[in-house]
Amino acid sequence: MDIYTEIILDLYKNPRNKGILENPTHENFKNNPLCGDEIKVQLKVENNIVNEVKFNGNGCAISQASASLLTDKIKNMNTEEIKNLNKDDILEILHIPISPGRLKCALLSLETIKGALKNA
């Protein structure tokens, strides 16, 4: 368990896929007003496949690590498969127990990505 906690903290300090995409085909912004977490996701989608993805924002270690891991996961994925991802998929990639109070933090990136793909 400690190794996964260390990975989460490392992803918080050194997130993957954090930045700005030029000319995204899809983007969305969401925040969690209860804790202040906020994430903007930008995607480049071609033929229903996510070719590139970046996120930007601020928040707790859980929200930022979740965004980092999820953006890694959805690269080269079909948009329909992404739309079918759920809470269990996020908990699986995080590998740590998430309390009910932190679940919104963990799911913020998934909600943001699904919002970006709503019309894809």
C-alpha positions in Angstrom: 0.0 0.0 0.0 2.8 2.4 0.8 4.3 2.1 -2.7 1.0 3.2 -4.2 0.8 6.1 -1.8 4.3 7.1 -2.9 3.3 6.9 -6.5 0.2 9.1 -5.9 2.4 11.7 -4.2 5.0 11.5 -7.0 2.3 12.0 -9.6 1.1 15.0 -7.7 4.6 16.6 -7.7 5.4 15.4 -11.2 2.2 14.8 -13.2 2.2 13.3 -16.6 0.3 14.9 -19.4 0.0 18.2 -17.6 0.0 21.2 -20.0 -1.8 22.9 -22.8 -2.7 21.4 -26.2 -2.6 23.6 -29.3 -5.8 23.2 -31.4 -7.7 20.6 -29.3 -10.7 19.1 -30.9 -12.4 18.7 -27.5 -12.1 20.4 -24.2 -13.9 20.8 -20.9 -13.4 22.4 -17.5 -14.9 21.2 -14.2 -14.3 22.1 -10.6 -15.3 20.7 -7.2 -16.6 23.8 -5.3 -16.5 21.8 -2.0 -12.7 21.4 -2.0 -11.5 23.8 -4.7 -10.1 21.1 -7.1 -10.3 22.2 -10.8 -9.3 20.5 -14.0 -9.3 21.5 -17.6 -8.9 18.6 -20.1 -8.0 19.1 -23.8 -8.1 16.2 -26.3 -7.2 15.7 -30.0 -9.6 13.1 -31.3 -9.4 11.7 -34.8 -11.6 8.8 -36.1 -13.0 8.4 -32.6 -9.5 7.7 -31.2 -7.9 10.0 -28.6 -4.5 10.8 -30.2 -3.4 13.4 -27.6 -4.6 14.5 -24.2 -3.4 17.1 -21.7 -4.9 18.4 -18.5 -4.3 21.5 -16.4 -5.6 22.6 -13.1 -5.0 22.6 -9.4 -6.1 20.4 -6.6 -5.3 17.8 -4.0 -2.9 14.9 -4.6 -5.8 12.5 -5.4 -7.4 14.7 -8.1 -4.1 15.5 -9.8 -2.8 11.9 -9.7 -6.1 10.6 -11.0 -6.0 13.1 -13.9 -2.4 12.0 -14.6 -3.2 8.3 -14.6 -6.4 8.6 -16.5 -4.9 10.7 -19.2 -2.3 8.0 -19.7 -5.0 5.4 -19.8 -7.1 7.0 -22.5 -4.4 7.7 -25.0 -5.1 5.8 -28.2 -8.5 4.7 -26.7 -11.8 4.8 -28.6 -14.1 7.5 -27.4 -16.9 5.0 -26.8 -14.7 3.0 -24.5 -13.8 6.1 -22.6 -17.5 7.1 -22.2 -18.0 3.7 -20.6 -15.3 4.1 -17.9 -16.6 4.4 -14.4 -15.8 4.8 -10.7 -14.4 1.3 -10.5 -11.9 1.9 -13.3 -10.6 5.0 -11.6 -10.3 3.2 -8.2 -8.4 0.4 -10.0 -5.8 2.8 -11.6 -5.3 4.6 -8.3 -4.6 1.4 -6.3 -5.3 3.1 -2.9 -8.5 3.2 -0.8 -10.5 6.4 -1.4 -12.8 7.6 1.4 -16.3 8.7 0.4 -15.3 12.3 1.0 -12.4 12.1 -1.5 -14.3 10.2 -4.2 -15.3 13.4 -5.9 -11.7 14.4 -6.1 -10.8 11.0 -7.7 -13.6 11.2 -10.2 -13.2 14.8 -11.3 -11.0 14.1 -14.2 -13.3 11.3 -15.5 -16.3 13.7 -15.3 -14.3 16.3 -17.1 -13.2 14.0 -19.9 -16.7 12.6 -20.4 -18.0 16.2 -20.6 -15.4 17.0 -23.3 -16.6 13.9 -25.3 -20.3 14.4 -24.8 -20.8 15.3 -28.4 -18.1 13.1 -29.9 
